[in-house]
Amino acid sequence: MGIVSPGFRGRPRSSGPKLPPGQYLVDDFPVLSAGPTPRVPMDRWEFVITTETAREHRWSWPELMALPSETPVVDIHCVTKWSKLGTTWQGVSLDTLLSDVDTAADYALVHSYGGYTTNLPLADLVDGQAWVAYQFDGDDLAPEHGGPARLLVPHLYFWKSAKWVRGIQLRFEDEPGFWETAGYHDYGDPWREQRYQGD
């Protein structure tokens, strides 16, 4: 005797895209910022990786542009519940920037022009998971979206992809950033709905 009745097809499956729990799809690119948009003259822009021993590795804008670039196509997910799929960026992989950096650190504290910070495990910035992005959809990254350059870590909620990035401090111990000290989750995995502390 069959377990399933003849003609039973189960619940209809969604033909739409698979989104993390609680997210909805957008076609535009919402602008959300923790403060005013900083304006950084390009001749004064720099990106600095500081190791746990205080050794600094610096890149000016021309030096960043001279590095090999990549064009990741990724989905992005904001903690405010919007998701945008198949976004196209251009930037320098953190693997490239960290290739000559000698570190035993486990954590990174990301710093932005304007004072914003966010924390991540260093493991989430390597192995093709993160970029310093300076173009979006074929155009220079607009200031309201973090231009001239922002961190791009698409597998985490988008507040971890710090706008107006200016550097990364490598650390032995985790240190919460701006939103994390205000109650947001330290890690921020959208597929586990890690929006706030305790999620």
C-alpha positions in Angstrom: 0.0 0.0 0.0 1.4 3.4 -1.0 2.2 6.0 1.7 1.3 8.9 -0.6 -2.2 9.1 -2.1 -2.3 9.1 -6.0 -2.2 12.6 -7.4 -0.7 14.2 -4.2 2.0 16.6 -5.2 2.7 18.3 -1.9 2.9 22.0 -1.2 3.7 24.2 -4.3 7.3 25.3 -4.3 8.1 29.0 -4.6 9.6 29.9 -8.0 11.1 33.1 -6.5 14.7 33.6 -5.4 15.9 32.0 -2.1 16.3 34.8 0.5 17.6 34.6 4.1 14.8 34.4 6.7 12.8 37.6 7.1 14.3 39.4 4.0 12.4 40.9 1.1 13.7 41.7 -2.4 14.4 45.2 -3.7 15.3 46.5 -7.1 16.7 49.8 -6.0 19.7 50.4 -3.6 18.5 51.9 -0.3 20.8 54.4 1.4 21.3 53.9 5.1 24.1 55.5 7.1 25.0 56.0 10.7 26.0 59.6 10.2 26.8 62.3 7.6 28.7 61.3 4.4 32.4 62.1 4.7 34.1 63.7 1.8 37.7 62.6 1.4 40.0 64.3 -1.1 41.5 61.6 -3.3 45.1 62.9 -2.8 44.6 62.4 1.0 42.8 59.0 0.8 44.6 56.0 2.1 43.9 52.5 3.3 46.0 51.1 6.2 46.2 47.6 7.6 47.7 47.7 11.1 48.9 44.5 12.6 48.7 43.4 16.2 52.4 44.5 16.6 51.5 48.0 15.3 53.2 47.5 11.9 51.4 49.5 9.2 50.8 48.6 5.6 49.6 51.6 3.6 48.1 52.2 0.1 47.3 55.5 -1.5 44.5 55.7 -4.0 46.9 55.3 -7.0 48.6 52.4 -5.3 45.2 50.7 -4.7 44.2 51.2 -8.3 47.5 49.6 -9.4 46.7 46.4 -7.7 44.9 43.5 -9.5 41.1 43.9 -9.3 38.2 41.5 -9.2 34.6 41.8 -10.3 32.5 39.9 -7.8 28.8 39.4 -8.5 27.1 38.9 -5.1 23.9 39.1 -3.2 23.7 41.6 -0.4 21.4 41.6 2.7 20.7 44.5 5.0 19.8 44.0 8.6 16.7 46.3 7.9 15.4 43.3 5.9 16.0 44.2 2.3 18.0 42.1 0.0 19.4 42.9 -3.5 20.5 40.0 -5.7 23.2 39.7 -8.3 25.0 43.0 -7.6 28.2 43.7 -9.5 31.2 45.3 -7.9 34.9 46.0 -8.7 37.6 46.1 -6.1 40.7 44.6 -4.6 40.5 41.3 -2.7 41.5 41.4 0.9 43.6 38.3 0.0 45.7 40.6 -2.2 46.0 43.3 0.5 46.9 40.8 3.2 49.3 38.8 1.1 52.4 40.5 2.5 51.0 41.1 6.0 52.6 38.9 8.7 49.9 38.4 11.4 48.8 35.9 14.0 45.6 37.8 14.7 42.2 36.2 14.8 40.0 39.4 14.6 39.7 42.6 12.6 38.3 46.0 13.6 37.4 47.9 10.5 37.7 51.8 10.6 36.0 54.2 8.3 36.4 57.9 7.5 33.8 59.6 9.7 34.5 57.4 12.7 32.4 54.3 12.0 33.8 50.9 13.1 32.7 47.3 12.8 34.3 44.0 13.9 34.8 40.7 12.1 36.7 37.5 12.5 39.8 37.7 10.2 38.7 34.4 8.7 35.7 36.2 7.1 38.0 38.6 5.2 40.1 36.0 3.4 39.7 33.1 0.9 37.8 35.2 -1.6 35.1 36.5 0.8 35.9 40.2 1.0 37.0 43.2 -1.1 37.8 46.9 -0.9 35.3 47.9 -3.5 35.4 51.1 -5.5 32.9 50.5 -8.3 29.3 49.4 -8.3 27.4 48.3 -11.5 30.2 49.6 -13.7 30.4 53.1 -12.2 32.6 54.7 -9.5 31.1 54.0 -6.1 28.8 56.9 -5.2 29.6 58.6 -1.9 26.2 57.8 -0.4 27.0 54.1 -0.9 30.4 54.4 0.6 32.6 55.8 -2.2 35.3 56.3 -2.9 35.7 52.8 -1.4 33.9 50.5 1.0 34.5 47.1 2.5 32.4 44.4 0.8 31.7 41.3 2.9 28.5 40.0 1.2 28.0 36.8 3.2 27.3 38.9 6.4 24.6 41.6 7.0 25.6 44.7 5.1 26.5 46.8 8.1 29.7 44.7 8.2 30.5 46.0 4.7 31.8 49.3 6.2 31.3 52.4 4.0 34.2 54.9 3.4 36.7 52.3 4.6 40.1 53.7 5.6 41.7 50.8 7.4 41.7 47.5 9.3 43.2 46.9 12.7 44.2 43.3 13.3 43.7 42.1 16.8 44.1 39.0 19.1 40.8 39.8 20.8 37.5 40.8 19.4 36.4 44.4 19.9 32.8 45.4 19.1 32.3 48.2 16.6 29.7 51.0 16.3 26.5 49.0 15.9 27.7 46.0 17.9 28.1 48.2 21.0 24.5 49.4 20.4 23.2 45.9 20.6 23.6 44.5 17.1 25.0 40.9 16.7 28.8 40.6 16.8 28.8 38.3 13.7 25.7 39.0 11.6 25.0 36.0 9.5 21.8 36.7 7.5 21.0 33.0 7.0 20.8 32.6 10.8 19.0 35.9 11.4 21.8 37.2 13.6 20.5 40.8 13.8 20.8 41.6 17.5 22.8 40.2 20.5 21.2 37.0 21.6 19.8 36.0 18.1 
